[in-house]
Amino acid sequence: MLKVIQFFVLLSVSSQTIALELNSAELEYFKQFFNGIQPQSFANNREYCGYIGYNDEAQFVATPPKKGKPDSCLPEEPPLDFDLIGSYHTPGAFSVDADSELPSYEDMLADIAEDIDGFIATPGGRIWQTDTLDGIARMVCDRNCVLADPDFIEDIQYRVDKTYTLQQLMNRDKIDN
């Protein structure tokens, strides 16, 4: 059974679901969506989060962004008629004290616990996907792909690779703390 969804494609084979890469139309949708909520995330220095999926009319929808804390966010439960396919969150404002240009170890653990992929925007304007099936975080688009925090300073951040395993994220979080 092949099911095309607004953000990514899922292929179900023998009760196993495999996440595939975003196509260009899906990426454009993500860019517009994150561009709509990044400014308030920076201005309020808060993460904003929610879920993505389909409503009972088979329309792709995102739940309204919930305002979180500077370094965490717990979305509201999606509606009962919601076919959940992923989570999203924004970063809050840029801080020299935070390694915020990639998902954190805790971001990936939360997505694994919910058994859904996560989509994360960063202060530098990157978008990441936490692929819980493959156990990796993958950069979907690089610097300035979406609105970046005007206070973002590239040169003081650690190097940013294109993919990270859960173990690599844990090791990087240890360096940052």
N, C-alpha and C positions, 0 to 999 in steps of 0.2 A: 504494500500500500504506500503510495507516494502522496505526501501532503505538503503543499507549498504554503508557507506562512509568510506574513508580512516582513519579518526580520531575518529569518533564516529558514532553511529547509530541513525537515526531519524525514528520515527514511526509516520505516519500521521493518525490520527483518527478523523473523523468528523471535518476536517479543523483545527485540533489542533495538533501542533507538540511537541513531547516530547523528550527531550535529554536523552540518556542513557549513561552508563559508557563506558569508553574506553576498548577495548580488548587488549590483550598482544601485538599483532602485531602493533596495532595503537600506543600504548605507545612506542614501540621500534622505530617507525618512528619519533615520536616527540623527543625522546632522541637524535637521530642522527641529526635531523634538528637543535635543539637548541644547541647541541654540536658544530655545524658548525659556529654558529654566536655569541655564548657567548664570546669567546676570544676577538673579536673586540669590543664588547660592553664594556667589562672591560677595555681594553687598551685605548679606546677613551673616557671612562666615558660618554657614550651616550646610550640611548635606541635605539633599532632597532625594526622596526615594519612592518607589512604587513598583508595580508589576506591569507586565505586558502580556497580552493574550487576545482571545476572541470572546465577544459577548454572545448571547443566545441567538443573535441574528447573523452570526458568522462574520461580523465586522471586527477588524483589528482595532483594539483600543489599548490605551495605557490608563492605569488608574491615576487619579489626581496625585500630583507630587505631595508627599508629606514632608514637612519641615522637621529635620532631625537636629542633632547636636553638631558641634564642629568636627567631630571625627567618628560619628556613628549615626545610623538611622534605621528605624524599624518601621517598615511600611504597614499601612492599614491592611486588614484582610481583604482580599478581592471579593467582589460580589459572588453569590452562589452560582449565577449563570455564566461565570467567567471561566474560559478554558485557558488556564495558566500555562505560559510557555517560558517565562523568564522574569527576572527582576532588573531594575535599573537604579542607579544612583549617581548623584553629582558629588563633587569633592569638598565643597566649602571653599573658602578663600585660600590663596597660596600662603604658605608659611615656610620660612627657612628651616624650621624645626621638624618638618614632616616630609617623608619620602612619598609624595603623593602623585607621582607621575606613572604609577602602575597600581594594580589592585594590591591590597594588603593580604597577608596570610589569612587574617580574620574574614576579609571579604570572600575569599575563595571557600573557606570552611563553612561560612553561612550558606553559600550557594550549594555546596555539597550536601549539607544537612537538609536543605529544602528540595534537593534533587532537581534543580533548575539551573540553567545558565544565567549568568549575570552580565549586564552591560554597564560599563562605568566610564564616565567622562572625567577628565583630569583638569587641574588648573592650567596646564600648558596646552590644553585643547586636544588631547588625544582621546580616542575611544578604545576601550578594552572589552574583550569578551572572556569571561571565565567559563571554560568548557569543562563541565563537571564530569562528562563521560571520559574524556581523554586525560583529565587531571592537569590541565595547563591553562594558563592565562595567555591570551593571544592579542597582540595589538591589531585592532581592526583598521585604524588610521592614525597617522603620526601627528606631530606637533602642528597646531593651528588648524586642524581638521574641523573643529568646532570652536566657538568663542573661547578665548583664553583669558585668564585673570590679567588685567592690565598691570598688576604688580608682580606677575610671574617673572622670575629670573632663572634662565636656563643654566647658566654657568655654575651655579652653586649646587645643582642636583647631581646625584650619582648618575652614572651612565645608564641609559634605558635600552634594554634589548627588546627584540620583537616578541619573544615568548619566554615564559617562566613556568617551571613545574611548581607544585605545591611546596616541595622541599626548598627550592630556590627562593620562593617568596618568604618562607619561614627564616631561612638564613639571612636574607636581606633585612627582614624586620628586626632580627637580632642585632645587626650592625647599626641600624637606625636608632635603637633604644639604648 
